[in-house]
């Protein structure tokens, strides 16, 4: 495991996203999944919370390992949805 963290409070996250309308969410399938800070269930929960706050979630994915070379390929596969967003929230 590379890092041990906890998820930021929703209020802090929404402040960072204040100027963004469309948001693309990216989670990590290893560390963030094991620590419950950015696995599939946390990404889907964040999607729901952001939509309730009036944000448009243009898409989401959970990359198997966000810190390796395959990340570029996963992003390329979802380029259209990523480009439709104003910002990317990475939950890793």
C-alpha positions in Angstrom: 0.0 0.0 0.0 1.5 3.3 -1.0 -0.4 5.8 1.2 -2.9 5.7 4.0 -5.4 8.5 4.0 -8.9 9.4 4.8 -11.5 11.0 2.6 -11.8 14.8 2.8 -15.1 16.2 4.1 -17.7 16.8 1.5 -17.8 20.5 2.3 -14.1 20.8 1.5 -14.5 18.8 -1.8 -17.4 21.0 -2.9 -15.4 24.1 -2.2 -12.6 22.8 -4.5 -15.3 22.1 -7.2 -17.1 25.4 -6.7 -16.2 26.8 -10.2 -16.9 23.4 -11.9 -20.3 22.4 -13.2 -19.4 19.1 -14.9 -17.2 16.7 -12.9 -15.7 13.4 -13.9 -14.9 11.0 -11.0 -12.0 8.6 -10.9 -11.4 6.0 -8.1 -8.7 3.6 -7.4 -9.1 -0.2 -7.2 -6.3 -0.9 -4.8 -5.4 1.4 -1.9 -8.4 3.7 -2.0 -10.7 0.6 -2.3 -9.1 -1.1 0.7 -9.3 2.1 2.8 -12.8 3.0 1.7 -11.8 6.4 0.4 -12.2 6.0 -3.3 -13.4 2.5 -4.4 -16.5 1.8 -6.4 -18.9 2.3 -3.6 -17.3 5.6 -2.5 -17.2 6.9 -6.1 -20.9 6.1 -6.5 -21.7 7.8 -3.2 -19.7 10.9 -4.3 -21.6 10.9 -7.6 -24.9 10.9 -5.7 -23.8 13.7 -3.3 -22.4 15.9 -6.1 -25.6 15.5 -8.2 -27.6 16.4 -5.1 -25.5 19.5 -4.8 -26.3 20.5 -8.4 -23.2 19.2 -10.2 -23.3 17.3 -13.4 -21.3 14.1 -13.2 -20.2 13.4 -16.8 -18.9 9.9 -15.9 -16.9 7.8 -13.5 -14.4 4.9 -13.4 -12.4 3.0 -10.9 -8.9 2.4 -12.3 -7.4 -0.9 -11.1 -4.3 0.9 -9.9 -4.3 4.7 -10.3 -0.6 5.0 -9.8 0.7 2.8 -12.6 1.3 3.1 -16.4 -2.1 1.7 -17.3 -3.8 4.8 -16.1 -3.2 6.6 -19.4 -4.9 3.8 -21.3 -8.0 3.9 -19.0 -8.2 7.7 -19.4 -8.0 7.4 -23.1 -10.9 4.9 -23.2 -13.1 7.5 -21.4 -11.8 10.6 -23.1 -15.1 11.8 -24.5 -16.8 11.9 -21.0 -13.7 13.4 -19.4 -13.5 16.2 -22.0 -17.2 17.0 -21.3 -16.3 17.9 -17.7 -14.9 21.1 -16.3 -12.7 19.2 -13.8 -11.7 15.7 -12.6 -12.1 14.5 -9.0 -9.6 11.8 -8.3 -10.4 9.7 -5.2 -7.2 7.8 -4.7 
